[in-house]
């Protein structure tokens, strides 16, 4: 697909969420994105969900997001 310009590093907490039935992204692509993160990085896999996670697994996505934001806010308040 050609040369891809380097992306700026992520300097904030980041969470990657992948569905095991995703036909467009591989798990290796998602877990490999940790190399681009220069902060806390979290990976979550949702078994049986595809590419459109908020539509296919809304309750799980909402729970993961709320947990991640809660932990991130807690770490910020603690000065981490």
C-alpha positions as CSV (number, residue, x, y, z in Angstrom):
1,X,0.0,0.0,0.0
2,X,3.0,2.3,-0.1
3,X,5.0,4.2,2.4
4,X,3.1,5.3,5.5
5,X,4.4,8.5,7.2
6,X,5.4,8.0,10.9
7,X,2.7,9.0,13.3
8,X,3.4,11.2,16.3
9,X,3.8,9.1,19.5
10,X,0.8,8.9,21.8
11,X,1.9,10.6,25.1
12,X,-1.3,9.9,27.0
13,X,-3.0,6.8,28.4
14,X,-4.5,4.7,25.6
15,X,-6.7,1.7,25.3
16,X,-7.1,-0.5,22.3
17,X,-10.2,-2.7,22.0
18,X,-10.5,-5.4,19.4
19,X,-13.2,-7.9,18.5
20,X,-12.1,-11.4,17.6
21,X,-14.5,-11.5,14.6
22,X,-13.1,-8.3,13.1
23,X,-12.6,-8.9,9.4
24,X,-10.7,-5.7,8.8
25,X,-8.0,-5.5,11.6
26,X,-6.0,-8.3,13.0
27,X,-5.2,-8.8,16.6
28,X,-1.5,-8.4,15.8
29,X,-2.2,-5.0,14.3
30,X,-4.0,-4.0,17.5
31,X,-1.5,-5.3,19.9
32,X,1.3,-3.9,17.8
33,X,0.0,-0.4,18.3
34,X,1.5,-0.5,21.8
35,X,4.8,0.3,20.1
36,X,3.4,3.7,19.2
37,X,2.2,4.5,22.7
38,X,4.5,6.3,25.1
39,X,2.2,6.2,28.1
40,X,0.0,3.7,29.9
41,X,-1.3,1.3,27.3
42,X,-4.1,-1.2,27.8
43,X,-5.5,-3.9,25.4
44,X,-8.9,-5.5,25.6
45,X,-10.2,-8.3,23.4
46,X,-14.0,-8.9,23.0
47,X,-14.6,-12.4,21.9
48,X,-17.2,-12.8,19.1
49,X,-17.5,-9.2,18.3
50,X,-16.5,-7.7,14.9
51,X,-15.3,-4.4,13.6
52,X,-18.2,-2.2,14.8
53,X,-17.7,-2.8,18.5
54,X,-20.0,0.0,19.8
55,X,-22.9,-1.5,17.8
56,X,-22.1,-5.2,18.4
57,X,-21.1,-5.1,22.0
58,X,-22.3,-1.8,23.4
59,X,-22.5,-2.8,27.1
60,X,-19.0,-4.3,27.1
61,X,-17.5,-1.3,25.3
62,X,-19.3,1.1,27.8
63,X,-18.0,-0.9,30.7
64,X,-14.4,-1.0,29.4
65,X,-14.4,2.7,28.6
66,X,-15.9,3.7,32.0
67,X,-13.3,1.5,33.8
68,X,-10.4,2.9,31.7
69,X,-11.5,6.5,32.2
70,X,-12.0,5.9,35.9
71,X,-8.5,4.4,36.3
72,X,-7.0,7.1,34.2
73,X,-8.6,9.9,36.2
74,X,-7.6,8.1,39.4
75,X,-4.0,7.9,38.3
76,X,-4.0,11.6,37.3
77,X,-5.4,12.6,40.7
78,X,-2.7,10.5,42.4
79,X,0.0,12.2,40.3
80,X,1.1,9.2,38.3
